[in-house]
Amino acid sequence: MDKNITIRNEKLAKKVIEGLSSRNMNGYYAATKEEAVAKALELIPEGSTVTMGGGMSVHEIGLVERLVSGNYNFIDRDKVEDKRAAMLAAYDADFFLSGCNAMTEDGILVNIDGNANRVSAIAQGPKKVLFIVGMNKVCSDLDGAMKRARNVAAPVNAQRFGLSTPCTATGSCMDCKSPDTICCQFLITRFSKHKDRINVILVNDMLGF
């Protein structure tokens, strides 16, 4: 990544981490994907039960591979027959991993979901939640984060899943009520009631959508 962008990301990440701290959440900055994986494994004790909600960023840094090959009980809902049981197991997991659709410079997290398994687990259940967030997801304010989640993340994910929604054709949110919509639940995480439960690793890279 360009040196000037890296310098900018380092400074911005410091502001985001301070914002997260003021909201009872922990933030960390990783200069590379490898550093992000190392920090994640530092936070997740061996033997932990770990699951996730389909976050692309978690896969992109290589964390899933390390958990599968390591001494962890990693529950992969995409590789089990009973997907509902796997999703329900997330609520009692030690760690729930997730990407983030968007977040603000002062530490507010924004996520959109279709089935609600991801946002519901973020909100309550798992002992710890660990977000992997590329610096491309950081927006100036909540309005910008909502617009990013609806007009960038949601259309790309709808296209990725081959869904028949207006945004797959237009590339932007049409505030639809299509049966295929993945914009069913919106979760804004502005504060964590339980200190240290929510952890965010900011990565100096373009991750996810």
Contacts in CASP RR format, 6 or more apart in sequence:
PFRMAT RR
TARGET T0000
AUTHOR 0000-0000-0000
METHOD contacts of the structure
MODEL  1
MDKNITIRNEKLAKKVIEGLSSRNMNGYYAATKEEAVAKALELIPEGSTV
TMGGGMSVHEIGLVERLVSGNYNFIDRDKVEDKRAAMLAAYDADFFLSGC
NAMTEDGILVNIDGNANRVSAIAQGPKKVLFIVGMNKVCSDLDGAMKRAR
NVAAPVNAQRFGLSTPCTATGSCMDCKSPDTICCQFLITRFSKHKDRINV
ILVNDMLGF
1 9 0 8 1.000
1 204 0 8 1.000
1 205 0 8 1.000
6 31 0 8 1.000
6 204 0 8 1.000
9 135 0 8 1.000
9 202 0 8 1.000
9 204 0 8 1.000
10 29 0 8 1.000
10 31 0 8 1.000
10 204 0 8 1.000
12 105 0 8 1.000
12 135 0 8 1.000
12 138 0 8 1.000
13 29 0 8 1.000
13 135 0 8 1.000
13 202 0 8 1.000
13 204 0 8 1.000
14 29 0 8 1.000
15 105 0 8 1.000
15 106 0 8 1.000
16 27 0 8 1.000
16 103 0 8 1.000
16 105 0 8 1.000
16 106 0 8 1.000
16 107 0 8 1.000
16 138 0 8 1.000
16 200 0 8 1.000
16 202 0 8 1.000
17 27 0 8 1.000
17 28 0 8 1.000
17 29 0 8 1.000
17 202 0 8 1.000
19 105 0 8 1.000
19 106 0 8 1.000
19 107 0 8 1.000
20 26 0 8 1.000
20 27 0 8 1.000
20 107 0 8 1.000
20 200 0 8 1.000
21 27 0 8 1.000
22 106 0 8 1.000
22 107 0 8 1.000
23 107 0 8 1.000
23 108 0 8 1.000
23 190 0 8 1.000
23 191 0 8 1.000
23 192 0 8 1.000
24 191 0 8 1.000
24 192 0 8 1.000
24 193 0 8 1.000
24 194 0 8 1.000
24 195 0 8 1.000
24 198 0 8 1.000
25 107 0 8 1.000
25 189 0 8 1.000
25 191 0 8 1.000
25 192 0 8 1.000
25 197 0 8 1.000
25 198 0 8 1.000
25 199 0 8 1.000
25 200 0 8 1.000
26 196 0 8 1.000
26 198 0 8 1.000
26 199 0 8 1.000
26 200 0 8 1.000
27 199 0 8 1.000
27 200 0 8 1.000
27 201 0 8 1.000
27 202 0 8 1.000
28 39 0 8 1.000
28 199 0 8 1.000
28 200 0 8 1.000
28 201 0 8 1.000
28 202 0 8 1.000
29 201 0 8 1.000
29 202 0 8 1.000
29 204 0 8 1.000
30 36 0 8 1.000
30 38 0 8 1.000
30 39 0 8 1.000
30 201 0 8 1.000
30 202 0 8 1.000
30 203 0 8 1.000
30 204 0 8 1.000
31 204 0 8 1.000
32 203 0 8 1.000
32 204 0 8 1.000
32 205 0 8 1.000
33 60 0 8 1.000
33 61 0 8 1.000
33 62 0 8 1.000
33 203 0 8 1.000
33 205 0 8 1.000
36 61 0 8 1.000
36 63 0 8 1.000
36 132 0 8 1.000
36 201 0 8 1.000
36 203 0 8 1.000
37 61 0 8 1.000
37 62 0 8 1.000
37 63 0 8 1.000
37 66 0 8 1.000
39 201 0 8 1.000
40 61 0 8 1.000
40 63 0 8 1.000
40 130 0 8 1.000
40 132 0 8 1.000
40 201 0 8 1.000
41 63 0 8 1.000
41 66 0 8 1.000
43 95 0 8 1.000
43 128 0 8 1.000
43 130 0 8 1.000
43 199 0 8 1.000
44 50 0 8 1.000
44 67 0 8 1.000
44 72 0 8 1.000
44 94 0 8 1.000
44 95 0 8 1.000
44 130 0 8 1.000
45 94 0 8 1.000
46 70 0 8 1.000
46 71 0 8 1.000
46 72 0 8 1.000
47 71 0 8 1.000
47 72 0 8 1.000
47 73 0 8 1.000
48 72 0 8 1.000
48 73 0 8 1.000
48 94 0 8 1.000
48 95 0 8 1.000
49 72 0 8 1.000
49 73 0 8 1.000
49 75 0 8 1.000
49 89 0 8 1.000
49 92 0 8 1.000
49 93 0 8 1.000
49 94 0 8 1.000
49 95 0 8 1.000
50 67 0 8 1.000
50 72 0 8 1.000
50 73 0 8 1.000
50 74 0 8 1.000
50 75 0 8 1.000
50 93 0 8 1.000
50 94 0 8 1.000
50 95 0 8 1.000
50 96 0 8 1.000
50 97 0 8 1.000
51 74 0 8 1.000
51 75 0 8 1.000
51 76 0 8 1.000
51 77 0 8 1.000
51 86 0 8 1.000
51 89 0 8 1.000
51 90 0 8 1.000
51 93 0 8 1.000
51 95 0 8 1.000
51 96 0 8 1.000
51 97 0 8 1.000
51 126 0 8 1.000
52 58 0 8 1.000
52 64 0 8 1.000
52 90 0 8 1.000
52 96 0 8 1.000
52 97 0 8 1.000
52 98 0 8 1.000
53 77 0 8 1.000
53 90 0 8 1.000
53 96 0 8 1.000
53 97 0 8 1.000
53 98 0 8 1.000
53 117 0 8 1.000
53 118 0 8 1.000
53 121 0 8 1.000
54 77 0 8 1.000
54 78 0 8 1.000
54 98 0 8 1.000
54 118 0 8 1.000
55 97 0 8 1.000
55 98 0 8 1.000
55 99 0 8 1.000
55 118 0 8 1.000
55 132 0 8 1.000
55 208 0 8 1.000
56 99 0 8 1.000
56 207 0 8 1.000
56 208 0 8 1.000
56 209 0 8 1.000
57 99 0 8 1.000
57 100 0 8 1.000
57 132 0 8 1.000
57 133 0 8 1.000
57 134 0 8 1.000
57 203 0 8 1.000
57 207 0 8 1.000
57 208 0 8 1.000
58 64 0 8 1.000
58 97 0 8 1.000
58 98 0 8 1.000
58 99 0 8 1.000
58 132 0 8 1.000
60 207 0 8 1.000
60 208 0 8 1.000
61 132 0 8 1.000
61 203 0 8 1.000
61 205 0 8 1.000
61 207 0 8 1.000
63 97 0 8 1.000
63 132 0 8 1.000
64 74 0 8 1.000
64 76 0 8 1.000
67 74 0 8 1.000
68 74 0 8 1.000
68 76 0 8 1.000
75 86 0 8 1.000
75 89 0 8 1.000
75 90 0 8 1.000
75 93 0 8 1.000
76 86 0 8 1.000
77 83 0 8 1.000
77 86 0 8 1.000
77 87 0 8 1.000
80 86 0 8 1.000
87 115 0 8 1.000
87 117 0 8 1.000
90 96 0 8 1.000
90 117 0 8 1.000
90 121 0 8 1.000
90 125 0 8 1.000
90 126 0 8 1.000
91 120 0 8 1.000
91 121 0 8 1.000
91 124 0 8 1.000
91 125 0 8 1.000
91 126 0 8 1.000
92 125 0 8 1.000
92 126 0 8 1.000
93 126 0 8 1.000
93 127 0 8 1.000
94 126 0 8 1.000
94 127 0 8 1.000
94 128 0 8 1.000
95 126 0 8 1.000
95 127 0 8 1.000
95 128 0 8 1.000
95 129 0 8 1.000
95 130 0 8 1.000
96 121 0 8 1.000
96 122 0 8 1.000
96 125 0 8 1.000
96 126 0 8 1.000
96 128 0 8 1.000
96 129 0 8 1.000
96 130 0 8 1.000
97 129 0 8 1.000
97 130 0 8 1.000
97 131 0 8 1.000
97 132 0 8 1.000
98 111 0 8 1.000
98 118 0 8 1.000
98 121 0 8 1.000
98 122 0 8 1.000
98 129 0 8 1.000
98 130 0 8 1.000
98 131 0 8 1.000
98 132 0 8 1.000
99 111 0 8 1.000
99 131 0 8 1.000
99 132 0 8 1.000
99 133 0 8 1.000
99 207 0 8 1.000
99 208 0 8 1.000
100 109 0 8 1.000
100 110 0 8 1.000
100 111 0 8 1.000
100 131 0 8 1.000
100 133 0 8 1.000
100 137 0 8 1.000
100 200 0 8 1.000
101 110 0 8 1.000
101 111 0 8 1.000
101 112 0 8 1.000
101 137 0 8 1.000
101 145 0 8 1.000
101 148 0 8 1.000
101 149 0 8 1.000
101 153 0 8 1.000
101 154 0 8 1.000
102 110 0 8 1.000
102 137 0 8 1.000
102 138 0 8 1.000
102 139 0 8 1.000
102 144 0 8 1.000
102 145 0 8 1.000
102 146 0 8 1.000
102 148 0 8 1.000
102 149 0 8 1.000
102 152 0 8 1.000
102 153 0 8 1.000
103 109 0 8 1.000
103 110 0 8 1.000
103 133 0 8 1.000
103 137 0 8 1.000
103 138 0 8 1.000
103 139 0 8 1.000
103 145 0 8 1.000
103 200 0 8 1.000
104 110 0 8 1.000
104 138 0 8 1.000
104 139 0 8 1.000
104 140 0 8 1.000
104 141 0 8 1.000
104 142 0 8 1.000
104 144 0 8 1.000
104 145 0 8 1.000
105 138 0 8 1.000
105 139 0 8 1.000
105 140 0 8 1.000
105 141 0 8 1.000
108 142 0 8 1.000
108 145 0 8 1.000
108 188 0 8 1.000
108 189 0 8 1.000
108 190 0 8 1.000
109 122 0 8 1.000
109 131 0 8 1.000
109 187 0 8 1.000
109 188 0 8 1.000
109 189 0 8 1.000
109 198 0 8 1.000
109 200 0 8 1.000
110 142 0 8 1.000
110 145 0 8 1.000
110 146 0 8 1.000
110 148 0 8 1.000
110 149 0 8 1.000
110 186 0 8 1.000
110 187 0 8 1.000
110 188 0 8 1.000
110 189 0 8 1.000
111 118 0 8 1.000
111 119 0 8 1.000
111 122 0 8 1.000
111 149 0 8 1.000
111 186 0 8 1.000
111 187 0 8 1.000
111 189 0 8 1.000
112 119 0 8 1.000
112 149 0 8 1.000
112 150 0 8 1.000
112 153 0 8 1.000
112 154 0 8 1.000
112 182 0 8 1.000
112 183 0 8 1.000
112 185 0 8 1.000
112 186 0 8 1.000
112 187 0 8 1.000
113 119 0 8 1.000
113 120 0 8 1.000
113 182 0 8 1.000
113 184 0 8 1.000
113 185 0 8 1.000
113 187 0 8 1.000
114 181 0 8 1.000
114 182 0 8 1.000
114 183 0 8 1.000
114 184 0 8 1.000
114 185 0 8 1.000
115 184 0 8 1.000
116 184 0 8 1.000
116 185 0 8 1.000
119 185 0 8 1.000
119 186 0 8 1.000
119 187 0 8 1.000
120 185 0 8 1.000
121 129 0 8 1.000
122 129 0 8 1.000
122 187 0 8 1.000
122 189 0 8 1.000
122 198 0 8 1.000
123 187 0 8 1.000
123 189 0 8 1.000
127 197 0 8 1.000
128 196 0 8 1.000
128 197 0 8 1.000
128 198 0 8 1.000
128 199 0 8 1.000
129 197 0 8 1.000
129 198 0 8 1.000
129 199 0 8 1.000
130 199 0 8 1.000
130 200 0 8 1.000
130 201 0 8 1.000
131 198 0 8 1.000
131 199 0 8 1.000
131 200 0 8 1.000
131 201 0 8 1.000
132 201 0 8 1.000
132 203 0 8 1.000
132 207 0 8 1.000
133 200 0 8 1.000
133 201 0 8 1.000
133 202 0 8 1.000
133 203 0 8 1.000
133 207 0 8 1.000
134 202 0 8 1.000
134 203 0 8 1.000
134 204 0 8 1.000
134 205 0 8 1.000
134 206 0 8 1.000
134 207 0 8 1.000
134 208 0 8 1.000
135 202 0 8 1.000
135 203 0 8 1.000
135 204 0 8 1.000
135 205 0 8 1.000
135 206 0 8 1.000
136 205 0 8 1.000
136 206 0 8 1.000
136 207 0 8 1.000
136 208 0 8 1.000
137 148 0 8 1.000
137 207 0 8 1.000
137 208 0 8 1.000
138 202 0 8 1.000
139 145 0 8 1.000
139 147 0 8 1.000
139 148 0 8 1.000
142 188 0 8 1.000
146 186 0 8 1.000
149 186 0 8 1.000
150 173 0 8 1.000
150 183 0 8 1.000
151 171 0 8 1.000
151 172 0 8 1.000
151 173 0 8 1.000
152 209 0 8 1.000
153 209 0 8 1.000
154 167 0 8 1.000
154 173 0 8 1.000
154 182 0 8 1.000
154 183 0 8 1.000
155 167 0 8 1.000
155 168 0 8 1.000
155 170 0 8 1.000
155 171 0 8 1.000
155 172 0 8 1.000
155 173 0 8 1.000
156 209 0 8 1.000
157 182 0 8 1.000
157 209 0 8 1.000
158 165 0 8 1.000
158 167 0 8 1.000
158 168 0 8 1.000
158 180 0 8 1.000
158 181 0 8 1.000
158 182 0 8 1.000
159 167 0 8 1.000
159 168 0 8 1.000
159 171 0 8 1.000
160 209 0 8 1.000
161 182 0 8 1.000
162 168 0 8 1.000
163 178 0 8 1.000
163 180 0 8 1.000
163 181 0 8 1.000
163 182 0 8 1.000
164 178 0 8 1.000
164 180 0 8 1.000
165 174 0 8 1.000
165 176 0 8 1.000
165 178 0 8 1.000
165 180 0 8 1.000
165 181 0 8 1.000
165 182 0 8 1.000
166 174 0 8 1.000
166 176 0 8 1.000
166 178 0 8 1.000
167 173 0 8 1.000
167 174 0 8 1.000
167 176 0 8 1.000
173 183 0 8 1.000
176 183 0 8 1.000
189 198 0 8 1.000
192 198 0 8 1.000
END
